[in-house]
Amino acid sequence: MAGEFEHRHGFPPGINEVRPADHDDRAAARTLVQVSLIPADLVTFYDSIGDITWEDVGNGYFIAPASDVLLRLQEYGPVDIDADEKAHGLVIGSNGGGLSYVAAPGGAVYRTRTATLDEPELDKVADDRRPLLGTGASSAVRAGDRLRLSDGSAARRVTPAGAVPGA
């Protein structure tokens, strides 16, 4: 697939990378736990994965590092998910085209319809985060996308807390 990319699109493929978490990523995730109602599966994710950059999946697919999620939360607060402003979520990434992914406390993932988060209009894109966080890397490898960890090791599957491996 990567070999045909440049022929099909007229430019070489970008970097598609899963960066392992380092000490700073884990510290930021622990801080998120202290200042926010971060779901347990995101803590588990950020304990293993620093961030995801898939430049060539759709417009792009980016899961932000915990430090960026924390900074955005501190500067702008949580995102209102429902009209009653009773449910709040965390911006955890973007699609590379200006739309953001928002993780809800109950596990669902939403994507904004526009680039603004001031009065966001959200569409649910997943009932739980496993497709977005846990199985996306494995799916890309099976599909043949050029995917590597930034330390040069092979991509590994991250199973969120409570999830069944291989599910």
Backbone hydrogen bonds in HBPLUS format (Angstrom, degrees):
<---DONOR---> <-ACCEPTOR-->    atom                        ^
c    i                          cat <-CA-CA->   ^        H-A-AA   ^      H-
h    n   atom  resd res      DA  || num        DHA   H-A  angle D-A-AA Bond
n    s   type  num  typ     dist DA aas  dist angle  dist       angle   num
A0004-GLU N   A0001-MET O   3.24 MM   3  5.40 133.0  2.48  99.0 110.4     1
A0005-PHE N   A0002-ALA O   3.21 MM   3  5.02 143.7  2.35  94.5 105.0     2
A0008-ARG N   A0004-GLU O   2.94 MM   4  6.06 161.0  1.97 157.9 163.4     3
A0009-HIS N   A0005-PHE O   2.84 MM   4  5.96 159.3  1.88 159.4 165.1     4
A0010-GLY N   A0006-GLU O   2.70 MM   4  5.01 144.4  1.82 136.2 143.0     5
A0055-GLU N   A0015-ILE O   3.37 MM  40  5.99 172.3  2.38 139.6 140.9     6
A0148-ARG N   A0016-ASN O   3.28 MM 132  6.74 153.6  2.35 147.7 153.7     7
A0017-GLU N   A0053-THR O   2.54 MM  36  5.10 157.3  1.59 154.7 160.0     8
A0053-THR N   A0017-GLU O   2.79 MM  36  5.10 172.5  1.80 160.4 162.6     9
A0018-VAL N   A0148-ARG O   3.09 MM 130  6.35 152.9  2.16 139.4 146.6    10
A0019-ARG N   A0051-ASP O   2.91 MM  32  5.41 161.7  1.95 163.2 167.9    11
A0050-GLY N   A0019-ARG O   2.57 MM  31  5.22 153.9  1.63 150.4 157.8    12
A0021-ALA N   A0048-SER O   2.90 MM  27  5.11 164.6  1.92 117.0 117.0    13
A0026-ARG N   A0022-ASP O   3.11 MM   4  6.45 163.5  2.14 158.1 162.1    14
A0027-ALA N   A0023-HIS O   2.92 MM   4  6.16 154.2  1.99 149.8 157.6    15
A0028-ALA N   A0024-ASP O   2.96 MM   4  6.15 157.4  2.01 146.2 151.7    16
A0029-ALA N   A0025-ASP O   2.98 MM   4  6.27 153.4  2.06 147.1 154.6    17
A0030-ARG N   A0026-ARG O   2.97 MM   4  6.25 154.5  2.04 145.8 152.5    18
A0031-THR N   A0027-ALA O   2.97 MM   4  6.26 150.7  2.06 145.2 153.5    19
A0032-LEU N   A0028-ALA O   2.89 MM   4  6.19 152.4  1.97 146.2 154.0    20
A0033-VAL N   A0029-ALA O   3.04 MM   4  6.37 148.5  2.14 144.6 152.5    21
A0034-GLN N   A0030-ARG O   3.20 MM   4  6.53 146.5  2.32 140.4 148.7    22
A0034-GLN N   A0031-THR O   3.02 MM   3  5.06 118.9  2.41  95.8 111.0    23
A0035-VAL N   A0031-THR O   3.02 MM   4  6.32 145.5  2.14 152.0 161.5    24
A0036-SER N   A0032-LEU O   2.90 MM   4  5.52 130.3  2.15 148.0 155.6    25
A0042-LEU N   A0039-PRO O   3.03 MM   3  5.52 134.8  2.24 110.0 121.7    26
A0043-VAL N   A0039-PRO O   3.32 MM   4  6.77 150.7  2.41 147.4 155.7    27
A0044-THR N   A0040-ALA O   2.98 MM   4  6.30 162.2  2.02 153.5 158.0    28
A0045-PHE N   A0041-ASP O   2.91 MM   4  6.03 155.3  1.97 137.8 145.1    29
A0046-TYR N   A0042-LEU O   2.86 MM   4  6.03 173.1  1.86 152.2 153.5    30
A0047-ASP N   A0043-VAL O   2.97 MM   4  6.10 121.8  2.32 138.6 153.3    31
A0047-ASP N   A0044-THR O   3.22 MM   3  5.09 140.8  2.38  94.0 105.3    32
A0048-SER N   A0045-PHE O   2.97 MM   3  5.52 148.6  2.07 113.2 122.1    33
A0049-ILE N   A0045-PHE O   2.74 MM   4  5.78 172.8  1.75 165.0 167.4    34
A0052-ILE N   A0063-ILE O   3.12 MM  11  4.93 160.1  2.16 132.8 138.6    35
A0063-ILE N   A0052-ILE O   2.99 MM  11  4.93 154.1  2.06 130.6 138.9    36
A0054-TRP N   A0061-TYR O   2.87 MM   7  5.01 154.4  1.94 155.4 160.7    37
A0061-TYR N   A0054-TRP O   2.90 MM   7  5.01 138.6  2.07 130.5 142.5    38
A0060-GLY N   A0057-VAL O   2.85 MM   3  4.96 122.8  2.19 139.8 134.1    39
A0062-PHE N   A0094-SER O   2.94 MM  32  5.30 164.0  1.97 167.0 162.3    40
A0094-SER N   A0062-PHE O   2.87 MM  32  5.30 146.0  1.99 141.0 152.1    41
A0064-ALA N   A0092-ILE O   2.69 MM  28  5.51 147.1  1.80 138.6 149.5    42
A0068-ASP N   A0065-PRO O   2.95 MM   3  5.43 127.8  2.23 110.8 123.4    43
A0069-VAL N   A0065-PRO O   3.13 MM   4  6.53 157.1  2.19 152.1 159.2    44
A0070-LEU N   A0066-ALA O   2.86 MM   4  6.04 161.1  1.89 152.3 157.3    45
A0071-LEU N   A0067-SER O   2.95 MM   4  6.10 160.3  1.99 141.9 147.5    46
A0072-ARG N   A0068-ASP O   2.94 MM   4  6.07 166.0  1.96 149.4 153.0    47
A0073-LEU N   A0069-VAL O   2.98 MM   4  6.15 154.5  2.05 144.1 151.5    48
A0074-GLN N   A0070-LEU O   2.87 MM   4  6.12 159.3  1.91 154.4 159.8    49
A0075-GLU N   A0071-LEU O   2.92 MM   4  6.09 154.4  1.98 150.1 157.0    50
A0076-TYR N   A0072-ARG O   2.87 MM   4  5.77 161.1  1.91 149.1 154.3    51
A0077-GLY N   A0073-LEU O   2.77 MM   4  4.43 138.7  1.94 119.6 129.2    52
A0079-VAL N   A0089-GLY O   2.92 MM  10  5.07 168.4  1.93 145.5 147.4    53
A0089-GLY N   A0079-VAL O   2.78 MM  10  5.07 150.1  1.86 140.0 150.3    54
A0081-ILE N   A0087-ALA O   2.84 MM   6  5.45 179.1  1.84 148.1 148.3    55
A0085-GLU N   A0082-ASP O   3.08 MM   3  5.41 161.9  2.11 112.0 117.2    56
A0090-LEU N   A0103-ALA O   2.97 MM  13  5.21 150.6  2.05 141.7 145.6    57
A0103-ALA N   A0090-LEU O   2.78 MM  13  5.21 160.2  1.82 154.3 152.6    58
A0092-ILE N   A0101-TYR O   2.93 MM   9  5.82 154.2  2.00 147.7 156.2    59
A0101-TYR N   A0093-GLY O   2.84 MM   8  5.10 163.4  1.87 125.6 127.5    60
A0095-ASN N   A0099-LEU O   3.01 MM   4  5.71 148.2  2.12 151.1 156.2    61
A0112-THR N   A0100-SER O   2.97 MM  12  5.45 153.6  2.04 149.2 157.7    62
A0102-VAL N   A0110-TYR O   2.75 MM   8  5.03 161.0  1.78 143.8 149.1    63
A0110-TYR N   A0102-VAL O   2.86 MM   8  5.03 164.3  1.88 148.0 153.3    64
A0104-ALA N   A0108-ALA O   2.91 MM   4  5.33 176.3  1.91 163.8 162.5    65
A0107-GLY N   A0104-ALA O   3.10 MM   3  5.55 164.9  2.13 116.7 121.5    66
A0109-VAL N   A0126-ALA O   2.91 MM  17  5.16 161.2  1.95 143.7 146.1    67
A0125-VAL N   A0109-VAL O   2.84 MM  16  5.78 162.2  1.87 148.4 154.6    68
A0126-ALA N   A0109-VAL O   3.32 MM  17  5.16 145.7  2.44 145.5 140.6    69
A0111-ARG N   A0123-ASP O   2.84 MM  12  5.39 152.9  1.91 148.0 155.8    70
A0123-ASP N   A0111-ARG O   2.94 MM  12  5.39 158.7  1.99 146.9 153.2    71
A0113-ARG N   A0121-GLU O   2.83 MM   8  5.62 140.5  1.99 162.4 166.0    72
A0132-LEU N   A0129-ARG O   2.94 MM   3  5.20 120.4  2.30 106.8 122.6    73
A0133-LEU N   A0129-ARG O   2.71 MM   4  5.72 172.8  1.71 174.6 176.8    74
A0134-GLY N   A0130-ARG O   2.91 MM   4  4.58 119.5  2.28 111.2 128.6    75
A0135-THR N   A0130-ARG O   2.89 MM   5  5.92 159.4  1.93 165.1 160.4    76
A0139-SER N   A0135-THR O   2.99 MM   4  6.17 158.1  2.04 155.0 161.4    77
A0140-ALA N   A0136-GLY O   3.00 MM   4  6.22 156.3  2.06 148.4 154.4    78
A0141-VAL N   A0137-ALA O   3.04 MM   4  6.30 155.8  2.10 148.7 155.0    79
A0142-ARG N   A0138-SER O   2.98 MM   4  6.22 162.3  2.01 150.3 154.9    80
A0143-ALA N   A0139-SER O   2.89 MM   4  6.08 145.1  2.01 143.8 154.0    81
A0145-ASP N   A0140-ALA O   2.98 MM   5  5.36 146.9  2.09 159.5 154.9    82
A0144-GLY N   A0141-VAL O   3.07 MM   3  5.10 150.1  2.16  99.9 109.2    83
A0149-LEU N   A0153-SER O   3.34 MM   4  5.52 158.3  2.39 172.0 166.0    84
A0152-GLY N   A0149-LEU O   2.85 MM   3  5.34 159.9  1.89 121.2 124.6    85
A0163-ALA N   A0160-PRO O   2.96 MM   3  5.48 161.4  1.99 139.0 140.7    86
A0167-ALA N   A0164-VAL O   2.95 MM   3  5.47 154.9  2.01 144.1 144.0    87
